[in-house]
Amino acid sequence: MKTLFGVLMSMVVLAACTSPSVSQPGQASKSQVQTQQTAQPTLAAKWRVVAFNKFTEKDLAGTDAYLDLSEMPKAYGKMGCNGMMFQANTIGSDKIDFGHIAVSMMLCENMKLEDAFLRKQSVWNYRFDGNDLILEQKGISIRLRRE
């Protein structure tokens, strides 16, 4: 009888060790949270500008052009020359408003990219394309890549 009881207890312990854990209602497992994060990209990151309308990846390869949205609503950026500070607020699930952009006042040799960005309105439509963020406005698009 003791042997049968020992065998049964061993089977129960082994079964408990091999069965998947059951999470409490309202608690997500680590893998569920990772899947949800993967499924829903976030704007809060540093984004390198890889294409902007007429500026191609090749044109932008040597520039320091980025938007840093990792501390939203505070945001920072650079379009190759001057530093920028602004507020970045989402509007619904597909628009972002950069509001008023404060820019340092250095005069640089090539300011075409910066001028093109600053001439646009502050509200952009956005969408994700894999690891890229696409900003669009009136036929103009900016492709940014997560760093």
N, C-alpha and C positions, 0 to 999 in steps of 0.2 A: 504494500500500500504506500509506504514511504517513497519507493522508487517511482510509482505511477504519479504520485503527487509532485515529485521533483521534476519529472519529465514534462508534466503539464505546465508547471510554473516556468520552466525553461522555454517552452513553446510560446507562452504568453509574453515573456520578456523579449524574445526574438521578434515576435510579431509587432510588438510596440516599437521596437527600434527600427524596423524596416518600413512601417507604414508612414505615409506623408503626414506632416503635422497639419492640424486643423486650426486655422486662425480664428480668433474671436470675431464675432460680427462687428463690423465697423473698423477692424484692423486689417490693413493690407499687408501681405507678405512682402519681403524685400524684392523678390522678382516681379511681383505685381506693380510695385512702385516704379521700378526701373522700366518696365514695359510701358506704363502710363507716361513716364517722362520722355521716353523715346517716341511715343506716339504723338505727343504734343510738344513740338519745338517751342522754345522760348526766345523772346527778343533779348532778354537780359544776358548779353555776352559782348565780347569785343569782336568786331566785324572788320575784316580787311576789304577794301574796295578792289574788286577784280575787273569790273567793267562798268562804264558809265556812259551811256548813250554812244557818242562817237569815239570815246576813249576805250581802247581794247585792253585785254590783259597784258599784251606786249607793251602798250603805251604806259601802263600803270606799274609795270614790274619794278622799276627803280624808284617809285615814289613811296612816301610814307603816308598813304591815304587810308584812313580808318574811321569808324564810328564806334565809340565805346558806350554801349548801353547797359553795361553790367551793374550799374548803380541806379537804374531808373527809379524815379523820374529824372535824377541828375544824369546828364550825358555829356560826353566829351568827344572831340574828333579832331581830325586834321585832314586836309585835302592836299597835302604835299608841302605847304608853306606855313601858314598860320594855324595856331591852335584855336579851337572853337569850344565854347561852353554853351549849353542850352538845356532846356527842359524837354524830355521826350515822354509824351503821354499817349496811351493808346485810346482810340475811339472805337468802341465796339471790338470786334474780333479781327478786323482787317484793315484798320487805318491807324497811322501814327502821326502825331502832331509834334513837330520839332520847335514850335513857338519861335520866339525871338532868339536869334543866335548872336552871341557876343564873340567877337573875333579879335585876336591880337593884331597889331598894325604893322607887321614887318612887310617891307617891300621886297619881293623876291623876283628872280629872273623869269620864272614861268608860273603864272598864277591862273592859267586857263581853266584847270580843273576846279579850283577853289571858286573862281568867278561863276562858272557854270552851276555849281551847287548852290551858291548863295543867291543866285537870281531866281531860283525856283520858289514856289509857294511852300509853306511850312507843312502842309498836310499831304501825306503820301499814302497810297494803298500799299499794303504789303502782303506777301505770301512767302511760303517756304518751298524750296526746290532742293530736296535732299539736305545737304549741309549748308546750302546757300540761302540767303535772305534776298528777296527781290523787292525793291521799292519802285513803284510806278506812279507816274503823274503826267497826264496829258501827253501821251506818246513818248515820254522820257522814262528810261529805266536805269536803275543802278543795281548791279549784282554785287553782293557782299558775301564773303566767305568767313565762317566762324573760325576764330583762331584758337 
